[in-house]
Amino acid sequence: MSKIILVVDDDANIRNLIIEVLNVIGCKSTGARNGKQALELLTNHTFDLITLDISMPEMDGIQFLKELIKVAPSIRVILVTGISQFLKPHPQVKAVITKPFDIEQLLAVVNKYAG
């Protein structure tokens, strides 16, 4: 059974790269350009894992995490961000990958936490 992953990043190139790589390894991936769009997707879809950027317009990653814990507290999150430190711990954040990231590192972390 393939894992269903939501990729949240405002940079279309990064978002599409992650989606493409995850799809190649057999995951079913979809993307959102910000936290607001990601929350909308969560109302109608179930995901096993979310990759999340922090700096995004409309609703950033920090705001998204505050809402995520209310609507889907069991979904694991991997931060993929240009911000080198995530200052406040969050129970759903299982790993932080700093941009620019290594594809092999991303895949290892996804395999570990996708369930």
C-alpha positions in Angstrom: 0.0 0.0 0.0 1.5 3.4 -1.0 1.7 6.2 1.5 -0.2 9.4 0.8 1.9 12.5 1.4 0.9 16.2 1.4 3.8 18.5 0.3 3.3 22.1 1.5 5.7 24.7 0.0 5.1 28.0 -1.7 8.1 27.4 -4.1 6.5 25.5 -7.0 9.9 24.1 -8.1 10.6 22.6 -4.7 7.1 21.4 -4.2 7.0 19.7 -7.6 10.5 18.2 -7.1 9.4 16.6 -3.8 6.2 15.4 -5.3 7.9 13.8 -8.3 10.6 12.1 -6.2 8.0 10.7 -3.8 5.8 9.5 -6.6 8.8 7.7 -8.2 9.3 5.7 -5.0 5.6 4.7 -5.0 4.0 7.3 -2.7 0.9 9.2 -3.7 1.7 12.9 -3.3 -0.2 16.1 -3.7 0.9 19.6 -3.1 -0.3 22.8 -1.5 1.2 26.3 -1.9 0.5 27.4 1.7 -1.0 26.4 5.0 -4.4 27.6 4.1 -4.6 25.5 1.0 -3.2 22.5 2.9 -6.0 22.8 5.5 -8.6 22.9 2.8 -7.1 19.6 1.4 -7.2 18.0 4.8 -11.0 18.5 5.0 -11.6 16.1 2.1 -8.4 13.9 2.1 -6.5 11.7 4.4 -2.7 11.9 4.5 -0.1 9.7 6.2 2.6 12.4 6.3 3.1 16.1 5.6 6.3 17.8 4.4 6.0 21.5 5.4 7.9 24.7 4.7 7.8 27.4 7.3 8.0 30.7 5.3 4.9 30.9 3.1 2.3 33.6 2.3 -1.3 33.6 3.5 -0.7 31.0 6.2 2.9 30.1 7.2 4.0 26.7 8.6 3.8 27.8 12.2 0.2 28.9 11.8 -0.6 25.7 9.9 0.9 23.6 12.7 -1.4 25.4 15.3 -4.4 24.5 13.2 -3.2 21.0 12.3 -3.1 19.8 15.9 -6.8 20.7 16.1 -8.0 19.0 12.9 -5.6 16.1 12.4 -3.4 15.5 15.5 -2.1 12.2 14.4 -0.5 13.2 11.1 3.3 13.3 11.3 5.2 16.3 9.9 8.6 16.7 8.4 9.8 20.4 8.1 11.6 21.1 4.9 12.7 24.7 5.4 15.3 27.3 4.8 15.0 28.3 8.4 17.9 26.4 10.1 16.2 26.1 13.5 12.7 25.4 14.5 12.5 27.1 17.8 9.4 25.8 19.4 8.9 22.1 19.6 5.7 20.7 18.2 4.4 17.1 18.9 3.7 16.4 15.2 7.1 17.5 13.9 9.3 14.4 13.7 12.2 15.8 11.7 13.6 19.0 10.3 15.4 19.0 6.9 17.2 22.2 6.0 17.1 23.6 2.4 18.9 23.0 0.3 18.3 19.4 1.1 19.7 16.1 -0.1 17.1 13.9 -1.9 18.5 10.7 -0.2 18.1 12.4 3.2 14.5 13.4 2.4 13.7 9.9 1.3 15.2 8.3 4.3 13.2 10.5 6.7 10.0 10.0 4.7 10.5 6.2 4.8 11.1 6.4 8.6 8.0 8.5 9.4 5.4 7.8 6.7 4.0 5.0 8.8 
